[in-house]
Amino acid sequence: MALDPRLLEILACPDEKGPLYYFEPAVSGTDGGFLFCPACRRRYEVRDDIPVMLIDEATVLGADEAEALLARAAELGIEPTFSP
């Protein structure tokens, strides 16, 4: 199940306070999908349709992996949660 669009409109990175990209489960290949912050390169998991927005539980991606995710988002037409 995808996250509620109204929730996505207000979600921001807890560290950078910037927009996130939401990769749905079918797109991400993971059980719950994830949210990605390009500013700090953190990946926040979504478990049971609940975004886990804890900095300590996020995965920091390498620069190459972060660039690949941004390219994938552009390819799939995934927009950020909001415009800064």
N, C-alpha and C positions, 0 to 999 in steps of 0.2 A: 504494500500500500504506500502511496506517495504522501509526503507531508502536506498539510493543509496550506493552500496558497496564501491565506491570510497570515499564517505563522511565518512563512518565508519572507513576506514583505517587511517584517520587523526584526528578523534575525540578523545579528551582526557578530563579528568575531569578538569574543570577550577580551582578547588581548589588544588587538589593533583597532577595534571598533569600526572596522570597514566591512564592505560587502563580502558575501560568501557565494560560492557556486554549489548548487545542490545536484549531486549525481544520484539519481534514483536507483533503486536496487537492480532493475533490469539493465540499466546502463552501466552501473559500476561493477556488476558481477559479484557483489557482496550481499549478504542477507538483508541488511537494512539500509543500504546506501550510505552516503556520507556527505558532509559539507566541507568545502575546501576554501581556505583563506589564502589568496595569492600574496598578500602583503607579508605575512609571517610564515607562509608555507605549511600551515598546520592543517591537518585532516581530522575532522571531528566525526566520529561514528554516529550512526542513527541506529538505535536498538529498540525494537518493538515500537516503531513509529515515534520514538522520542529522541530528539537530538541531544547527545551528551556533550554539552558545551563547557566542559571542564578543561582548563589549560593543561593540567597535570595528566589528563588521560588522552590528550590529543597526540597524534603522531606528527613529528616534524619531518617533512619530506626534503630530499636533496633537491638541489637547483634543477637538475635534469628532469627529475620526476615531476616537479612542480610545473616546469615548462610544458612537459608532455600533457599534463592535465589541462592546462590552459588551452593548448592546441586542440585537445579532445572536446573541451567545452565549446570552442568556436566551431568546430566541425559539426557538433551535434546541435548547435543553436541554443546552448544553455546560457541564460542570462544571469548576471549577478542578482542577489536578493534585493538590492537597491542601488541607486546611483549616488555616489558621494557628492 
